[in-house]
Amino acid sequence: MKFPFLLSCLLLSLSVFSQIPIDCTNSCSYYGEEIGEETYGFTSDEEARNALQNIVKHTGLPVNFTLMAGNVPNASAIIRCNELTGDCDRYILYNQDFMLRVKQKTKTDWAAISILAHEIGHHLSGHTLLVGGSRPALELQADKFSGFVLYNMGATLDEAQIAINTFVGDIGGPTHPGRSARIAAITNGWIQASEINPGKENIADEKAEIGSNKSSASIKGIQWRHDGAKNKFALFVNGVQIAARCNRSYCGDHYILYDPLERNTYLLENFRLLIDNQLRSGKLIGTGESIFWRHDGANKQYGLYVNGLSIGTRCIASYSKHDYLIFDPEEQKTYLLENFRNLNNNLVYKGKLIGKGPSIFWRHDGEKNLYALYVNGQLISTRCNASYSQDHYIVYDPEEQKTYLFENFANLSDNTLRTGSLIARGPSIFWRFDGKNNKYALYVNGQSIGTRCQSHYLGNDLVVFDPQENKTYILENLKNLGDNRLRLGRLQ
């Protein structure tokens, strides 16, 4: 139900485009088996990370670890530290074959969810920073965390305990307690969560209610109801209650939900106001990629919803003409909300993912002879120095001391957003030499200065003196590098 990536990703596919060796000196595994020294993690895909967020969002804490498939016995929380810098990277590794057996034996997704929640508990509790790895007291704390989180996700007490009841024996060991102690810890966490937030019982109550309500099969299409008195809601798709497995956020007065199992996005209009527990029709507003936004021009507010989660408040954004360019620093993704400035009627529209990783975008308006540079969602071109380098454009940001290159800039003047490249950090000294025409160019901090300089050869190098700044630059091996490519120079 709410952990579809265990079916479609963790269990069935292994992405091996990258793998890293991981030192398992400080690790906490689920059952306490020893983890081999040669342990590797393999890149997990986007759906797995989305499902991870569905768990962590119930803790109110940031994700401070990476989820990866690996050659561990079952599942393990691991930390890898750099002895020189002291920086540490946290990982949760899972064995795909093990997760498949869990699903097949328990006939429910809750077992796998509880295992992952247990490992998350180790990281969020700081256990992996402690010397010595697993020990009974720490395992019970992680079990209590698992019970607490599973209640908030809508699991019944039996569902929160099913993994321990199925796979853990009565007798404990030096690192992990036996079944009865671990069941007690999960129960303690589950009960504590129910006392703090009794309204969260809505999902578990709804599941039990729907399980006993034979008439739910007669519900066709997309239907929802919101019981404001009991803080409950339900979403039925052709009679199947799917609310518990969905990511969801308020969207103004509406409710937007993303079903990671089917990759469908639903909108429940006026959800916040219609709390009379009456069945109403919902809307399917998207399949596959789930990126939606709204712009409330009256209140100068906007919302961005990715896979059902509201992320606008953590993002950095700038206008790009009539569009809105948004960078999410947590996920390192860049989105474009087209015609944002004009669509300020607070309706829900689809957005676009236009980049992953470093966010460097530019556009060139040939009609007005203007350009714009956006780095990590910020418009920074107004503070930069820039020069043509043949058809390309070299841009230097003095505030961050970074140099960017816009390839074929002179010919791409249609005002379309394109990706740029970061070509240097720190001192910005670049040159090129056109051997056919025996001409060179020198760019310092984004400015072309070659025409004002004096130069002479010293062996194969070119020594260039700038009388305006009283600085001398060395263009190494210029005599032999006449292919007109940009290269780094240095200050003498």
N, C-alpha and C positions, 0 to 999 in steps of 0.2 A: 504493500500500500504506500507508505511514504518513503520507501527506500529503494526506488526502482533502479538506481544505478547498481545495486548489488545484483540485480537480474541482468541488466543490459550491459554493464561496464565491468564491474569488479569480477563478475563470474564468467563472462563470455569473451572478453577481449583484453589483450595485453598490449599496450603501446610500448614498443621497444626502440622508439626513435632516440631515446636517451636513457642512459643508466649511469648511476653513480655508486661507487663503493662507500659503505657507511660503517663506521666504527661503532660497535654495539656495546662498548664498555658500560655506558650508563643507559640501560634499557629496562622497560617493564613490559613483559609479555603477558598474554591473557591467562595462560595456564601455568607459567613458570618454567617452561622448557628452556634449555640453554640455546642461545642464538649463535650461529657460526660466525667466526671471525670474518670470513669472506661473504659479507651480506651486501646485496645490491638492491637499489630501488629503481623502479622503472616509472617513467612519466605516466601519470594518470590523466584521463581526459576531462574535458570541460564539464560533462554531466556529473562526473564523480565529485568535482569541486562544488557544483551547485547543490548536490545532496548533502555534502559536508556543511555548507552554509545553513541548510535547513535545520540541522541539529544545533549548530553553534548559536544561531540567532536566539534560541531559547535560553541561552546563558547570559546574554547581554555583554559578552566579552569578545574581543577581537580574535580572529584566527591567527595564531602565532606559530603555525606549523604547516608542513606540506604533506598531503596525502599521496602515497605512492604504493603501487604493487611491489612486492618483493619476495625474496626467497627465505621468508621467516616461517616458523612452524604454524602459526595461526595469525595473530595480530600483535603488534608491539609498538609502544611509544619509545622513540629513540632520539637522542640528541647527539649532534656532531659538532665539536668545537675546534676552532683554530688555535693552536697553542701559542702562536706568535701574536695574534691580535686579540685573542680572548672572545671573539665573536662566535656565537653558537647558532646553529640551524636545527630546528626541531622537525621530526618526521613522524608520521604514523604509517607503518608498513602493514600490509595485509597479504595473506596467502590466498590466491584466488581459488585453488582447489578446496581449501578449508572452508571458505565462505560458501562455496557451492554445496558442500556437505551439510553445513549449518542450515541452509535453506531447504534442502531436500528432506532432512530429518525432522525439522520442527514444523514445516509447512506454514511458516509465517516469516515475514520480513523483520519482525520485532527482535528476533534473536540476534540477527546481524547488526541491527541498530544499537542494541545494548552493548555489544562487543565494541563497536566503534566508539560509543559514548564513554565506555570505560577507559579506553586508551586516551581519548580527548581529556578525560578527567585527570589523568597523570600529568599531561602537559600544563593544563590550566591551573593545577594545584602546585606546580613547581617540582614534582617528584623527580623528573628526569635531570634536574640540576643537582640532585643529591648524589653523593658517592655511594656506591654499593648496589645499585639496581633495585630489583623488586624485594619487598619484605612484607609480611602479613599486614601490618598497620596501614601501609600505603595502599595495598590492594583493597582493603576494606573502605578506605576513603574514596578510591576510584569507583568502587561498587555503589557506594552511597550517592556519589555524583551521577552515576548512570541511572539509578532509580529516580532521582530528583528530575533529571532532564526528560526521561521517558514519560513521567507523569505530565510534564508540561507539553509534551508532544502528543498526548492523548492516549497513551498506553494504559491498559488496565494493570493491576498489580501482577496478575498471572503472566501477562505478556512481558512485563518488565523483568520477571524472574525466569523466563523460559530457557534462556541460554544456560544459566547456572544449573537449573534443574535437569537439563538434558545432558550436559557435557562434563560437569564437575562432580568428582567423587566425594564421599563422606569424609575421607581422611585427607588432611592437609599436608603440607610439606614445609620446608624451611623458608620458602619465599611466599607461598600462597596458602591461605586458610582453606579449610574444607567447606563443603556445600552449606551447612547450616549457618556458619558465621557469615558467609557471603550473601546468603538469602536474607539474613537479618539486616545486613548493611543496606541492601537494595530496598528492602521494605521501609527502613528508617528514612532513606532519602525520598521515597515515593510519598510516604505519609507527611513528611515535613513540607514537601511541595504542595500537597493538597490542603494543608492548613494555611499556608501563606497565600495561596491563590486558588480558592475553591472553584472559581469560575472556569478554570482550565479543565474541569471534569467534563466540559461540554462535549469534547470529541469522544471520550470513552463512553459517556452516556448515550451520545448519538449512535455510536456503533452498536451498543447493546439494544437500543430502541429499534434501530433499523433491522438488526438480526431477528428480532421477534415480530416485526411488522411485515406480514406477508404482503400487504397491499403496496409496499414500496416498489415491487416489480411492475406495478401498473403505471408508475410514474414515467412518462415518456419525455424525450428531449432533455432540456437543461432547466432544472428547477432548483430553487433555493428558498430557504426560510431563515429568519433571524428572530430569536426569542430574546428580546431585550431584558425581560424580567430575570431570566436565568443565565444571561450572557452566553447563549448557545447559538450556533448556526449550523446549517446543513446545506450541502450542495450535492444534488443528484444528477447524474448523467445517465439517461435511460434506465433509471431505477437503481443505479449503483451509487452508494454514498462515497464520495471521493474527497470530501473536505479535509480529512485527516492527513492525506498525503500531499496536500498542496502547499506551496509557498503563497503567502498572501499579504496584502498591504491595503490600507485605506488609500483611496485615490479621490481626494476631496470627500464628498459624501458617498462616493461609490466604493466598491470593494473589487480589487483586481486580484485574480488567483492564477497561478501557473501550476499545471499538473505535470511534474517531471516524468511520470510514467508514460503518458501519451503525448507529451510536449504540446499541450493545448493551453491557451490562455483564455480566461473567462472574465466577464465584467458583470458585476451585480449592481445594477443602477439604484441609487438612493438607499443603499444598504444601511447606512448609519441612521436613516430616518424611519425606515420601515421595519420596526422591531416588534410587530404584532404576531409573529410566528406563523404567518400565512404563506403558503406556497406561491412563489412568483417565478416568472420566466427569467432566465439569465441569458447572456449572449456569449457565443464563441467569437472572440475578436481576433484570434490568431492561431496558427499552427506552426510548429517548428520554432525558429528563433523568436524569443519573446523579449522585445524591446519596445516599450510604450512610454509616451510622455503626454503631458498636458501643460498648458500655459494659461494661468489665471491673470489676465491683463489687468482686471479691476483691482486686484490686491497685490500685483507685482510679485507673483509667486509661480513656481513651476515644480513639476514632479517628474522624476525619471524612474521607471519601473523595469527592472531586468530580471527575468525569470520569477516574476511575482514579488520581488523585493524592492522596496523604495530605497534608492541609493543617491538621490539628488543631493542630500545634505552633505555627503562626504566628497562630492565631486568639485572640480574646478572648471569653470565655463567662461566662454567669451562669445560675443556675437561675431559671425562671419557673414557680412552683408545681412541678409534677412534670415540666415540660418543660425543655429546655435551649436557651437562645438564644445563637447563635454569630455573631460578626462577623468577617469576613475582611478585614483592612485592606488587603491587597495588591490584592484584586479589588473592594473596596468592596461586598460582598454580605453579606446576613444570612440565616442558616439557622435553622430550628426543628427540634429533635429531640424529637418528641412522646413523652410518658410516659417520658422518659429516666431519671428517678430510679428507676422501678420495673422497667425493662427492663435490668437490670445483669448479665445472664447471658452477656455477651460474644458473643451472636449478632449477625448483621448485619441491620439494619433500614433502611428507606428514610427519608430526611429530606426537608425542604421548603425551597425557596428562597422567602423571604417579603419580600425587599426588595433593591433595587439602589441604590447611592448612599448618601447620608447615612442613618445607622441610628438612628432615633428611634422607639421603641415604648413604649406604655403600656398598662396594664390597670387596671380599677377593680372591686374586689370589693365590691359593694353590701351583701352580707350582713355582712361584717366591717368595712365602712367604711374599707377600706384601698386604697391605690393603689401602683403601681410604675412607675418610669420607667427605661428602659434606653437608654443612648446608646453607640453603638459597642460593644455587647456588655457594657457595665458597668451594674450596678444602681446608680443614683445618687440615687434619690428620698430616701434617708435623710439626705442632706446638703442637701436643697433646701428653700426656702421656697415655699409655695403658697397660693393663694386662689381661691375661686370668682369668676368674672366672668359673672354670670347663669348659664347652663347650662354655660359653658365653664370651663376650669381654667387658671390662669396659674401656671407653675412657674419659679422662678429658682434657678439653680445658682451659688452664690457662689464656688465654687472655680474654675470656668471663666468666670464672668461671662457666662452665656448665659441667655436667657429662652425658654421653650417654651410652646406653647399646645396644649391638648387640647380639640378641638372637641366640643361636646355631651356633655361628660364626665358631667354629672349624670344624664343619661338612659341612658348606656351603661355600666351597672354589672354586666354579666354576666361579668366577669373574662376577657373575650376580648382578646387582643393586638390593638392598633390602632396606626396610625402617628400620630405627633405632628409638630408643626412648630416649627422654630427661628425665632423672630420677632425676636430682637435679640441682638447681642453688645455687651458693655460695659455702660454704665449702663442700668438697667432701670426706665424711667419710662413708664407707660402710663395712659391715661385713656379714659373713654367718657362721653357725655352723652345722657341720655334726655330729649329735648326735650318729649315728650308729658307726662311727669310732672315735668319741670323738676328732674331729679336727675342728679348726676354721681358718678363713682367714680374714685378715683386709686389706682394700684397701683405701689408702689416696692419694687424687689427682691423681688417675689413676694408682698408683703403689701398688703392693702387698708387704706389709711390715711385715706381721705376723711372718715370720720365724726369723726375727732379734729382735723381741720384747720379753719382759718379761711380764708375766701375773699372776694374782691371782684372786680368787673369792672374792667378797664382797657381801655377801648375794647371791642373784640370778644373780647379775651383774658380768661381767668380767672386771677387771681393767687391761689395757694393757699399758705398758710403752715402749716407743721407745727411746733407749739410743742414737741413732744417731742424732735425732732431739730434744732430751730432752723434749718430749711431752707425755702426758698421755691421754688415750682415755677410754671412758666408753661404754661398749657394754651391754645395759640394758636388763635384764631378759634373758640373753643368756642361762642360765642353763635350762630354760623351752622351749627354741625355737630352737630345734635341727633338724628342717626340711630342713636345708641347703638353705633356701631362703635368698636373699639379703635384708639387712635392714640397716637403717641409724644408725650410731653411733654418738658420740659427743666428742668434746675435753673437757677435764676436766678444 
